Amino acid sequence: MTQKIFRILNKTYAILMFISFFAGFVPVIPFIIALIAGGKTGSAIYNFFFNQYFPWVIALGSISIIIGLIGMYICKIDDLSLKSMKKKEDNKQ
């Protein structure tokens, strides 16, 4: 049962992180256009993305990280602990 929940959470995490990663690159072209346009038009483009778009992208990324962490803790994956670092060092030697 926990493996099934982990798979669902892991897929959800991957999809949301993929979307938020590429959503961060979407404003590149409008920012270049804003630099070229300048003045009030450029300022309006910049303000839209900074005030309206980026908060949603940041929230989406944060939610995906929380989902990923919940999945790790449900399956008791120790990748974020000192125990796992010691295990990795022992395996290397």
C-alpha positions as CSV (number, residue, x, y, z in Angstrom):
1,M,0.0,0.0,0.0
2,T,2.8,2.4,0.9
3,Q,4.6,1.7,-2.4
4,K,1.4,2.5,-4.3
5,I,1.0,5.8,-2.4
6,F,4.7,6.5,-3.0
7,R,4.4,5.9,-6.8
8,I,1.4,8.3,-7.0
9,L,3.1,11.0,-5.0
10,N,6.4,10.6,-6.9
11,K,4.6,10.9,-10.3
12,T,2.7,13.9,-9.0
13,Y,6.0,15.5,-7.7
14,A,7.7,14.8,-11.1
15,I,4.9,16.3,-13.2
16,L,4.5,19.4,-11.0
17,M,8.3,20.0,-10.8
18,F,8.5,19.6,-14.6
19,I,5.8,22.2,-15.1
20,S,7.2,24.6,-12.6
21,F,10.7,24.2,-14.1
22,F,9.6,25.1,-17.6
23,A,7.2,27.8,-16.3
24,G,10.2,29.6,-14.9
25,F,11.6,29.9,-18.5
26,V,8.4,31.2,-20.1
27,P,9.1,34.9,-19.1
28,V,12.5,35.0,-20.8
29,I,11.1,36.2,-24.2
30,P,8.7,38.7,-22.7
31,F,11.5,40.1,-20.5
32,I,13.6,40.6,-23.6
33,I,10.7,42.3,-25.4
34,A,10.2,44.5,-22.3
35,L,13.9,45.5,-22.4
36,I,13.6,46.4,-26.1
37,A,10.3,48.2,-25.7
38,G,11.3,50.1,-22.6
39,G,9.2,52.8,-21.1
40,K,5.7,52.1,-19.8
41,T,5.1,49.1,-22.1
42,G,8.3,47.4,-20.8
43,S,7.4,48.3,-17.3
44,A,3.9,46.9,-17.6
45,I,5.2,43.6,-19.1
46,Y,7.8,43.3,-16.3
47,N,5.2,44.1,-13.5
48,F,2.7,41.6,-14.8
49,F,5.2,38.7,-14.7
50,F,6.8,39.8,-11.5
51,N,3.5,40.4,-9.6
52,Q,1.1,38.0,-11.2
53,Y,3.0,35.1,-12.8
54,F,6.0,34.4,-10.6
55,P,4.0,33.9,-7.3
56,W,2.1,31.1,-9.0
57,V,5.2,29.5,-10.3
58,I,6.9,29.7,-6.9
59,A,3.8,28.3,-5.2
60,L,3.6,25.4,-7.7
61,G,7.3,24.5,-7.1
62,S,6.8,24.7,-3.3
63,I,3.8,22.4,-3.4
64,S,5.7,19.9,-5.6
65,I,8.6,19.8,-3.1
66,I,6.2,19.2,-0.2
67,I,4.5,16.3,-2.1
68,G,8.0,14.8,-2.8
69,L,9.0,15.1,0.8
70,I,5.8,13.5,2.0
71,G,6.4,10.6,-0.4
72,M,9.9,10.2,0.9
73,Y,8.7,10.1,4.5
74,I,5.9,7.7,3.8
75,C,8.3,5.2,2.4
76,K,11.0,6.0,5.0
77,I,13.6,7.0,2.5
78,D,16.6,8.4,4.4
79,D,18.2,10.5,1.6
80,L,18.0,13.6,3.7
81,S,19.6,12.3,6.8
82,L,23.2,11.9,8.1
83,K,22.6,8.2,8.3
84,S,22.3,7.9,4.6
85,M,25.5,10.0,4.1
86,K,27.4,7.5,6.3
87,K,26.0,4.6,4.4
88,K,27.1,6.1,1.1
89,E,30.6,6.8,2.5
90,D,30.9,3.2,3.8
91,N,29.8,1.8,0.4
92,K,32.4,3.8,-1.4
93,Q,35.3,2.4,0.7
